[in-house]
Amino acid sequence: MNTIRTGQLEIEQVIRARALNAKGDIWRYKARKPDDPWRRMHADLINSIRAGSPINEAQEAAESHLISIMGRMSAYTGQAVRWSDAMESKLDLMPKDLKFGAMEMPAVAMPGREKLT
């Protein structure tokens, strides 16, 4: 690097090496625009339907959600939760009466006090 002194300031010049193409022009990388994952997902789904073998990710989605629920169950109870514990659980977090207005709030769960149901 070359240092140029101008008054009180020192400015460092960065000397950059430039790659030239066959024509002698400065080469520049021309990147393709990356695929949008949401657009790619829909294109894959539509192509699979057209091919007669539709993509069905329902089981993967359900299992993923159950794993999240198991994590919450473990955090609330302070216990290890097995897949069978979650599948056999009678846990119901839905409000008994769905209506607008004030809603009864359950007690805050405390690990070690709550039991798997």
C-alpha positions in Angstrom: 0.0 0.0 0.0 1.1 3.5 -0.7 0.6 6.2 1.9 -0.2 9.7 0.8 0.2 12.5 3.4 -2.1 15.4 2.9 -1.9 18.0 5.7 -2.8 16.2 8.9 -4.4 13.2 7.2 -2.8 10.1 5.9 -4.6 8.3 3.2 -3.7 4.7 2.2 -4.2 3.9 -1.4 -5.0 0.3 -2.2 -3.5 -0.9 -5.4 -5.9 -3.5 -6.9 -4.9 -6.1 -9.4 -7.3 -6.3 -12.2 -8.0 -9.4 -14.3 -8.5 -8.7 -18.0 -10.5 -10.9 -20.4 -9.4 -11.9 -23.8 -10.6 -8.5 -25.3 -8.5 -6.6 -22.8 -11.5 -5.4 -20.8 -11.7 -5.6 -17.1 -13.3 -9.0 -16.2 -16.3 -8.9 -13.9 -18.2 -11.8 -12.4 -21.8 -11.9 -13.7 -23.6 -13.7 -10.9 -27.0 -15.3 -11.7 -29.8 -14.2 -9.4 -30.2 -17.0 -6.8 -33.4 -19.0 -6.9 -36.1 -17.8 -4.5 -36.7 -20.8 -2.2 -40.5 -20.2 -2.1 -40.8 -20.0 -5.9 -38.6 -23.1 -6.2 -40.8 -25.0 -3.7 -44.0 -24.1 -5.6 -42.3 -25.0 -9.0 -41.3 -28.4 -7.6 -44.8 -29.0 -6.3 -46.5 -28.1 -9.6 -43.9 -30.2 -11.6 -44.5 -33.2 -9.3 -48.3 -32.9 -9.8 -47.9 -32.7 -13.6 -45.6 -35.7 -13.5 -48.3 -37.7 -11.6 -46.3 -38.1 -8.4 -47.4 -35.2 -6.1 -45.1 -34.2 -3.3 -46.8 -34.8 0.1 -45.0 -33.4 3.1 -47.8 -33.7 5.5 -46.1 -36.4 7.6 -42.9 -34.5 7.9 -44.8 -31.3 8.9 -46.8 -33.2 11.5 -43.8 -34.9 13.0 -41.9 -31.6 13.1 -44.8 -29.9 15.0 -45.0 -32.9 17.4 -41.3 -32.5 18.2 -41.9 -28.8 19.1 -44.8 -29.8 21.3 -42.6 -32.4 23.0 -40.0 -29.7 23.7 -42.7 -27.5 25.3 -43.9 -30.5 27.4 -40.4 -31.2 28.5 -39.8 -27.6 29.5 -43.1 -27.4 31.4 -42.6 -30.7 33.3 -38.8 -30.8 33.6 -38.9 -34.4 32.4 -37.6 -36.2 29.4 -40.5 -36.7 27.0 -40.5 -39.8 24.7 -42.4 -40.0 21.4 -44.9 -42.4 23.0 -45.5 -40.0 25.9 -46.5 -37.3 23.5 -48.7 -39.7 21.4 -50.5 -41.0 24.4 -50.8 -37.6 26.2 -54.2 -36.2 27.1 -52.9 -32.7 27.2 -55.4 -30.1 25.9 -54.4 -26.5 25.8 -57.5 -25.3 23.9 -59.7 -22.8 25.8 -63.0 -24.4 26.8 -65.1 -21.6 25.4 -63.9 -19.7 22.3 -65.3 -16.2 22.4 -64.2 -12.6 22.4 -63.6 -10.8 25.6 -61.7 -11.7 28.8 -60.1 -15.1 28.9 -59.1 -17.2 31.9 -55.3 -17.5 32.0 -53.8 -20.8 33.3 -51.2 -20.8 36.0 -47.6 -20.4 34.8 -46.0 -23.9 34.3 -43.1 -24.7 36.7 -40.7 -27.4 35.7 -40.8 -30.2 38.3 -44.3 -29.3 39.5 -46.2 -30.1 36.3 -46.8 -33.7 35.5 -47.1 -35.4 32.1 -50.7 -36.1 31.3 
